[in-house]
Amino acid sequence: QLMESGGGLVQPGASLTLSCAVSGFTLSHYNIGWFRQAPGKEREAVACISKNGGDTIYADSVKGRFTGSKANDKNTAYLQMNALKTEDTATYFCAADAALDHGNMCLRKRAYYWGQGTQVTVSS
């Protein structure tokens, strides 16, 4: 099971950190993906993190502003979001997959386990 938290309503330029708490399996065995979907738009891969946390792939739209990470000892993944823009408004999901590598998770926007999502709204 994956459970996201940390979403909310913030002004442009603000920061938020999303958390993804994992239960029922060991995070270190899984690649993690952060995805988002805004109303009327397709799902977008935001960041995908390798099993050991040593490599993260980012969407061009968030490079330099978002940082994905994993704390395998805490069975929790994170998405630090800085300099938020109105276009970052979406429901954010974390996902996990043991077989699909993190590159393909982002490329195909696929994963075996999905969380229920947390809403992030950026508005003045």
Disulfide bonds with the S-S distance in Angstrom:
Cys20-Cys94 2.08
Cys48-Cys106 2.15
